[in-house]
Amino acid sequence: MFNLGKIGIVGGGSWATANAKIILEKKQPINWFIHEEDVVEHLKEFGNNPKYLSDVEFDPSLLHLTSDINQLVAESDTVMFIIPSAYLKFALEGLTVSLKDKTVVTAIKGIVPDDNLLVGEFIHEKYEVPYESIGMISGPCHAEEVALERLSYLTIAFIQEEKAKALCEIYNNHYIKTNLSDDILGTEYAAVLKNIYALASGICNGLGYGDNFQAVLISNAIREMKRFTDTVYPIARDIKDSAYLGDLLVTAYSQFSRNRYFGTMVGKGYSVKYIMSEMNMVAEGYFASKGIWEINKKHKVSMPIADSIYRILYEKQSPRRVINELTTKLT
């Protein structure tokens, strides 16, 4: 079996913390880059992340913590990026150590701002990492349920199956089960799109639409996702698989979904600026909405739901009026 070697995690948020917890179930030491030096020092001393999932306790002897991105990359064979896409370039701006010969795994569910690239595409183009060395982790899975050790399923996608199997071996435990996929770009696009559709679900909730309409909205959303992924990355896939439909459902409906919460606040009339200041975490769907809108200028896929969210968030059109128009386009 392929050996992933020493694993390094880039990111200090809830999802990075949850992934660290999963990997350490096998008592496998990890390198862990967290930008905030005070968080690094707290983890070293007390064995928990003071800002996210603080009830999760780690064995400090299994953690090699650093706030130096070059040290993290130099000392890791497999580098996992688990930070909001909006912060990825900031985290990498001082990187001088090559990623070219590393195995890179992204668990980021967003578009790299300005570049309008998936994280996998960005790593491939900017750091010359071949697609064969890039993997993707997708849900359906919320960090909060990982912390509670509730049974969850993850999809691990690599072009090379032996690499996917190696990561599955590390991730499988009594509360995590894994599925294999070779759809590295399709699963990544689906992970981006489901956040936009969760925003839509939240906006409709905030406006007072009920469960009947939500069911229609999400059934249309999965068809919209299929049209887009089949256009931008046309390989064989079953859109009903957990990585696509399952991840969409949990993000659109879960109490833990930050994108649904963000959307609900928008639907209730709060400004984006206020919501961002009030939230302690990033709602990827906000940034993804603009990225997908820009990407779709080229492909011209029919995406009435995603287009509606872009109009609400970036053109500052009335949520009630835009969603009312959207209702005439759904079936």
Secondary structure, 3 states (H helix, E strand, C coil): CCCCCCEEEECCCHHHHHHHHHHHCCCCCEEEECCCHHHHHHHHHHCCCCCCCCCCCCCHHHEEEECCHHHHHHCCCEEEECCCHHHHHHHHCCCCCCCCCCEEEECCCCEECCCCEEHHHHHHHHHCCCHHHEEEEECCCCHHHHHCCCCEEEEEEECCHHHHHHHHHHHCCCCEEEEEECCHHHHHHHHHHHHHHHHHHHHHHHHCCCHHHHHHHHHHHHHHHHHHHHHHCCCCCCCCCHHHHHHHHHHHHCCCCHHHHHHHHHHCCCCHHHHHHHCCCCCHHHHHHHHHHHHHHHHCCCCHHHHHHHHHHHCCCCHHHHHHHHHCCCC
